[in-house]
């Protein structure tokens, strides 16, 4: 199987890094198109793969095609390539809000479609991706795509009805985490810690906490209680966070994110 990318930006770069890092494909079995020659040059230098500025060349030379362009360009790209897409092609999307039904209508024919929602930690091999497929996709094709997305993190197959939740809890959530990290570091700076050191302490605390939850399998509330000694510093901080609506603000932000995804 030859893997093709239409769009050679950061997500395509992260996926290729994972694919080659896990030795899933040889370089001769990958082709990428991008309108920017600079993007093509970057990919050639990094991976020594074939690149082109012609999207149709990707369709002609690859069986699995990842549409790695921004959501607003999906309709234009699909119109450009749909006449060359056959029943042997497998289309993989990474755009929020572009449902399988919408994609099928754009292609105006029976097409194998796998919809995915990765996130930016894929760039450091710690991505999280939700995956769903239409009825034309075989179990083996679905397993193959899951292997690709698992090469740069974790990937789970789930019903399409959950994809907007994937956008809010995973796809967009790194931004919430970065905002939290920045605020946490600002507080440490206000208390006299140098900024670079504050970022390191805050980031390691979040990284370690997430790893602790994943590896212990304990409920986050239980882990939180383990830190909150009676009458101590942590429970006082938690009290203030609750008073300021920390938990409800996260829930409302995530719900707004999911609602926006449905409108894209």
Number of C-alpha atoms within 10 A of each C-alpha: 10 16 22 29 27 25 24 26 18 14 19 23 21 21 23 28 20 22 20 15 13 14 11 14 16 12 17 11 15 23 22 28 25 21 14 13 13 11 20 22 16 15 21 14 9 12 14 13 18 18 23 20 17 13 19 18 17 26 23 13 16 21 20 23 24 23 23 25 20 12 15 11 11 18 14 10 16 15 12 12 16 16 12 10 21 14 11 11 17 22 20 22 23 23 22 25 20 21 18 18 10 12 18 15 11 15 16 12 13 13 21 23 24 22 24 28 23 27 21 19 17 25 19 12 18 15 22 22 25 27 25 22 22 16 11 14 16 12 10 9 16 19 11 13 18 20 17 21 26 22 25 26 21 18 21 13 14 14 10 18 10 13 26 24 18 25 27 23 18 21 24 19 19 15 12 15 13 12 12 15 21 17 14 17 23 18 14 18 16 11 9 10 15 13 16 10 13 20 20 12 17 19 19 13 13 14 11 12 15 12 12 14 14 12 9 9 10 11 10 14 8 10 15 13 12 9 12 15 11 10 8 10 11 14 16 13 12 14 10 11 12 11 10 11 10 12 11 11 11 13 13 11 14 22 16 13 19 22 16 15 18 15 9 12
